[in-house]
Amino acid sequence: MMYNDNKVILFCPKEGVMHNNRLLTCLFSLTAPCRLQQVLRPLRPRWWDPDMAAAQGHSAAPSAAPSSSWLWEALASGFLSCPICLERFSRPKILPCLHTYCQGCLETLLDGRAEEEAEEAAEEEADAQTLRCPECRVRVPLPAGGVAALKTNFFINGLLDLACPAGRAPSSPACALCPLIGQEPPRPASSHCLDCADDMCPSCAGGHRCSRLTHNHRVVDMEGYLSGRYDREVRERQASRCKKHSGEELRFFCDRCAAPLCRECRLGPHLQHPCRTLAEAAEERRLAVEELLGKVEAVARRLATDRAGLEAAVEGLEAGQARIRTRVEEACSRAVAWLLSQREEVLARLSEHVEERRKAWAALRSELELQEQVASSTAAFARRVLTQGQGVEVLSLEQLVSERLKELQEGHSDETLQIRLPRLEIDLADLEGGRSPFRLEEEGEEEEEEEELSRAEKKRRKKKTKKQQQQQEPQTGGEAPKAPSPEKPSSQEVLPAAPSRAAPKAFFSCSFWAKTPTDKRRPQVTGLCPFGPGELLVADETNGQLKRFSLQGEFRGTVPVPEGVAPFSVAALGSKVAFTAGSRLFLLDGHGGLAWEKALPKGQANHAMAALGSDRLAVSVTGHVELYNLEGQQVGKVRPGGSARHCLVFLARREGGFVGSDWHYNSVVLFAENGGLVAECQERQLGGCQPGSVCTDPRGTVYVVLRELNRVLALSPAGEVLGDFLTAENGIDRPRMATVAGDGRLAVALCNGTIHVFKIRY
């Protein structure tokens, strides 16, 4: 407390705020400072308190304090409470990470940390001049003066000056001027002066308004003042005072010295320095901090996105585990007792893998949540300082806020999280070899596996070639080996050939049964074609359905067909589906309705078909192939080899023409769209058996199903035999239909309704 003429200057060390109280000379004399010290009180509580409201007969409901008050929001959100002691801030100190704590709490925390470091690391000297933030764990170097020398958070102090200090609310406000004129006890206060910070009774309030020195003061009613109605006015009237010149308000800012100035400082040592008003300087700094704040808020949003992506990945992990478990259960139910014994082992490995991934992702999620919390709380504090702070407060915190925002911005990585989910490979071809049919791996390992297989295949071929060369070399010192006598090829064997290129290799992908819960009979697959990206369309003639399956065997519904119709052959033209049933051709639109139905020439029990792009159909009839557009009009007719001697039971599209299985001559015919014969693979080249379903891959390789031999034969685009693509060793038992999906996978349907999917590798 200082005295200067008729002016009393009060300084509250806890609040860090100076108050100017001009009093009437007729009310008291400065010659009695003890008397005055007993009368004047510290900061008057200025917030609604339930106990004080009950004592005055008012309602304690929060309706007395407007819910829109920003001070009420600060109190309700705990902004003015210390995160350590959970009490109202006492001597708040702000750290470089923008977190604020009580000075006493930080000193207690520092003492406890120093003792722990001394006990845990006796050989290392404990650094007592550093402090770790309890919230963001950032290590903060302490100045020479310790915790007391840390920067005081004047922004918090300014808000605390408006709030009611905990435990200090009087039962009934009394007039502060009555004791000065000998009125004891003081009368109850009904008004409050925002300029003098004094509570006054009606009589003293009337005299206060009539004084020449205080007639322009803002005197408000006590009920509104306590309810927080005038908090914003009180906040605006809080003026920062110069530390060098008592009572002088800080109004200017020196650009050279980067310091706020009062009028005396401006006219003194800073007279020749470039200066401007405090408001202008604060506005400029606000814009700079605003730009940094926007970037950090973007970082917080990206962190939230990464966290959401991680949570979605965890959900996907759980869903993937459920799908894999279902597939494992179904595979084990169809296998022998040895396969059932392998089920628990693979499920244990899966659970262990999922548990490891869950723990790793939980730690990563915690880190992301912490980073998001730090960025969000920092951004919220910076935003509150910019919107509610006075100019000198913004300037006081500008450097700390800017450094912290830059640190958070630069410390965040924009790299997208790379999350791998588990995948399951099932190989049922070698159950008797003792090798587990299940293989768990993560996405991204497939390319590495293919490279290893490629290297192993090259090594095997090189070894085989070397062995053949050694067998063909004549023996030295003896008679040359006799050439084997030519033998007549057997009708049950595929003759060896000298293909121009190697046959593709098959790698098992998955296996599933085409039976669905609504089927009444065992499925019989008579048609098979790709349907959109990653799907197969299966024609089940026995149950009269067109079924959709993914390439992983997941049932995805059916395509509606007319009642009483049993689809035989099927082809997809974009979203439209065409199929044959008996001697009739049907086209379904993309919405499940029947577009048109057309009768085909009789002569064959069933008709094979193939799609020509997305606008034409090719249908085999006796002796030729008919072409139709999407309107059902015949737009062409193709006769293989220019004659009607061929009977094509299976038909497929190839580049520039067609390929078909001719059951009249038991051959495979390759011909162009104009009917020109490209090649014909005879019966002896097919092992003497009748060819079945045919299909082609994107490289032009033709695949022919040989049901009697349990094989799928590969032919070059020119019709030469490349060798077996699939055999009984691949689990092929009485194959019936085959097709190639767009991503290079061949699907083979067996007579029992099982469908195997293989990857094609060259």
Salt bridges, closest charged atoms under 4 A:
GLU117 OE2 - ARG113 NH1 2.29
ASP161 OD1 - HIS19 NE2 3.96
ASP161 OD2 - ARG46 NH2 3.11
GLU184 OE2 - ARG35 NH2 3.88
ASP195 OD1 - ARG237 NH1 2.93
ASP199 OD2 - ARG41 NH2 3.06
ASP199 OD2 - ARG44 NE 2.24
ASP199 OD1 - HIS192 ND1 2.48
ASP221 OD1 - ARG229 NH1 3.99
GLU223 OE2 - HIS58 ND1 3.97
GLU233 OE1 - ARG218 NE 3.00
GLU248 OE2 - ARG263 NH2 3.65
ASP255 OD1 - ARG276 NE 2.98
GLU284 OE1 - ARG276 NH1 2.40
GLU290 OE2 - ARG383 NH1 2.82
GLU291 OE2 - LYS295 NZ 3.96
GLU297 OE2 - ARG383 NH2 3.08
GLU311 OE2 - ARG307 NH1 3.15
GLU318 OE2 - ARG358 NH2 2.74
GLU329 OE1 - ARG343 NH1 3.03
GLU344 OE2 - ARG343 NE 3.72
GLU345 OE2 - ARG349 NH1 3.23
GLU355 OE1 - ARG358 NH1 2.56
GLU372 OE1 - ARG307 NE 2.58
GLU393 OE1 - ARG235 NH2 2.84
GLU398 OE1 - ARG285 NH1 3.23
GLU407 OE2 - ARG404 NH1 3.32
ASP414 OD1 - ARG302 NE 3.19
ASP414 OD1 - HIS412 NE2 3.87
GLU425 OE2 - ARG423 NH2 3.07
GLU425 OE2 - LYS759 NZ 3.83
ASP427 OD2 - ARG435 NH2 3.05
ASP430 OD2 - ARG435 NE 3.91
GLU441 OE2 - ARG423 NH1 2.63
GLU441 OE1 - ARG439 NH2 3.65
GLU442 OE2 - HIS353 NE2 3.83
GLU442 OE2 - ARG357 NH1 3.58
GLU446 OE1 - ARG423 NH2 3.87
GLU446 OE2 - LYS759 NZ 2.72
GLU446 OE2 - ARG761 NH2 3.51
GLU449 OE2 - ARG439 NH1 2.54
GLU450 OE2 - ARG761 NH2 2.48
GLU457 OE2 - ARG460 NH2 2.56
GLU457 OE2 - ARG461 NE 3.15
GLU457 OE2 - LYS505 NZ 3.95
ASP519 OD2 - LYS547 NZ 2.41
GLU535 OE2 - ARG548 NH2 2.88
GLU535 OE2 - ARG556 NH1 3.23
ASP540 OD2 - LYS547 NZ 2.93
GLU597 OE2 - ARG584 NE 2.40
GLU626 OE2 - HIS624 NE2 3.18
ASP662 OD2 - HIS646 ND1 2.72
GLU673 OE1 - ARG616 NH2 3.78
GLU673 OE2 - ARG653 NH1 2.73
GLU680 OE1 - ARG645 NH2 3.65
ASP724 OD2 - ARG711 NE 3.70
ASP743 OD2 - ARG745 NE 3.28
